[in-house]
Amino acid sequence: MNPEDYTADRPITVTQPSLPPLAEFLPYLEQIWASRILTNGGPMHQRLESALAEYLGVSHVALFCNGTIALVTALKALGIQGEVVTTPFTFVATAHALQWNGVRPVFVDIDPRTCNMRADLIEGAITGETRAILPVHCYGYPCDVDGIDAIASRHGLPVIYDAAHTFGVTHRGVSLSAAGDIAMLSFHATKVFSTFEGGALVIHDAGLKSRVERLRNFGFADETVVDAVGINGKMSEIQAAFGLLQLSKVRENIERNLRIAAQYSQGLAGVRGVSHLPQPAESVGNGSYYPIRVGPDYPMRRDQLYERLRQAGIRTRRYFYPLVSEMPMYRSLPSADPARLPNAHRVAEEILCLPIYPALSTDVVTRIVEIIQSP
Ligand code: T4K
């Protein structure tokens, strides 16, 4: 799309799924039609689980219908009750997955440089009721995994990562989704690796994987025995087939995203009051998000810039504003007190995620940069 082709009515969106030519998908559909296996762990599902485990360099992957149900199931499989320490700066699904399990989220503040929860605050939030830690690698920026690991071991707590944003991200040369006892990935349409809707759990232990698989399929242990209150969290064959095709394109898509990110970084480098959150040096990102902070030195506030871009046909998003701790079902929790979450509140007021996706043209990025330079 050229800059002149988009308008407030036909905008550039914050992301756009990358779809391969339809003809490339047809052979996969033919195989499904021939097998008549549509779901319940069929051949496409098996192939995608193995292919993802290999791509990510992890022991086990369990596919799900979406990331939220995957997270709900992970917590159930680990028998988590009581309280879980987590972040308020995330998509609402993180806290909802706890609440669906009857677990109380305990929010701790974030590090404004990464937008991830501060490991040094976790210990102060642990009580006799704490049963796990649920950090989020926000925008695919790694949490302080060593710090979190050390605290978790000291207190005997499992770590469940919401790794929804991390597909393809590496940290010190290994997949970031390998961190923790379980990590959840999202394959939603807005993600760099998508199966329309979809998600997965990365698991290191075969026993835990089979518990997860059972819970994903209503709790069936075999044809007649149901030994747990499971759910229907299965991914269909059509989604898994699409995933196989997407997997063959994902490296190229990530490279394109990273080139766009580099163009933004170069263009915005000298803009007073605007700062980009850089990918930490030890990790290689997937370019799924390009978050900037619009600080007090910028000539207008974040919401004014959001509106200015919107009028020019550019739809940015304020991920993650409002904070989850400000939502009606969470704001009465003691840990949701804004006085305890000063960084999260400040970042939520300043954050703006700029459009980024493989098909975004350099001309459009140039135009977005120009508007931000001279609003
Ligand atoms: N944890 C975290 C940290 C997450 O970020 C998420 C999901 C989850 C857990 C839960 O995972 P899932 O259960 O979803 O697998 C979007 C997504 O719906 C959501 O998946 C995602 N996080 C969140 C960060 O973003 P919205 O409300 O921004 O979506 P929407 O529909 O406004 O889409 C944004 C833009 O993308 C649209 O303006 C246009 C474009 N788009 C979107 C869709 C759905 C397309 O071009 N095609 C599409 O099909 O939440």
Residues whose N, C-alpha, C, O or C-beta is under 5 A from the ligand:
A	BS01	T4K	T13 V14 T15 Q16 P17 N66 G67 T68 T90 F91 A93 T94 D162 A164 S186 F187 H188 A189 T190 G198 G199
